[in-house]
Amino acid sequence: QFYSDLVCLDSVLQVMCVLLFFYEKYQTEQILNLEKDAMFWFCLAILLYAPCTYLRFALYRSNSYLNNFHSIINVLFYIMISVGLTVKLNIVQSIRQWIKLY
């Protein structure tokens, strides 16, 4: 038996942690360039994916429309994770090039 209640609880906890992360970013006094922060993209992906997963497993006896919607959100999730990894790699490469200059 699959415990869909635990998946729902996990989704709620993920959203709470991501909202806490964004709240901490909001509370800082500095101006942030979020689109160049890999954690922003990872958290945005979770913020999009987790509520959809909650709905899918809370209403698991529903029609296939919700499953198709979840599949689309899953693709968007991995696209955002890829953007976050790309941003992180670009930052690392920039640091390596800067070190080579000096």
N, C-alpha and C positions, 0 to 999 in steps of 0.2 A: 504494500500500500504506500502510495506517495503522500507525503505530508504537505499538502498545499498551504496549510495554515502557517507553517514555518517559513515558507517562501514569502508569504505575505508579510510576516513579521520582519523578515530580513529586508524586504523592500522598504518598509517603513523606517527601519533603522538606518538604511543607506541614505534615504532622503533627508532624515534628520541630521546625519553627519555632514552631508553636502551643504545643507542650509546653514549649519553652524560654520562651515568653512567660508561660505560666501558672506555671512554676517561678520566674521572676523576681518575679511578683506574690506568690507564696507566701513568698518570702524577705524581702519588705519587712516592717518592724516595725509599720507603721501598719495600722489597721483600714480595710479597703476596702469600699466599697459597690459591688460589681461589677455589680449589675443596672442601675446608672445610668451605667455606662461603656460607650460604644459599641464600643470595641475588644474588650471581653469578648464581646459578642454576635457580632461578626465572627469572632473566633477560635473561639467555640463552634460557629458555623455550619461553619467549615472543618474543625473536629475531627469533626463529624458526617459531613460530606460526603466528605472525602478518603478515609477507609478504605473507604467504600462504592464510591467510584469505582475504587479499587485492585482491589477484588474483582470489580467488573463487567468491567474490562479484563483482569485476570489470568485470569478464567474466561470470556472472551468467547464461547466456543463452547457455553456452557451454555444452559439453557432460558430461557423468557421470564419465569419467576418472578423471577430476579435483575434483569432489566430493569425489571419492574414495581416491585420494591423500590427500585431506584435512582431511579425517577421519583418515588416518595413521598418519598424522602430529598431529592431535588432541590427539591420543594415546601417541605419543612421548612427547607432551606437558605435559600431566598429569603424565607421568613417571618422567620427569624432576622436576616437582613440588613436587612429592613424594620424590625424592632424596633430594631436598632442605629441605623439612620438616624433613626427617630423619637426615640430617646433623645438623639441628637446635636442634632436640631433643637429639642427642648424645652430643652436646656441653652443653646443659642444664644439662643432667645427669652427665657429667664429673664435672661440677661446683658443683653440689650437693654432689658428692662423695668427692671432695676436701674440701668442707666446713665441712663434717662429720669428716674428718681426723683431723681438727683443732678445 
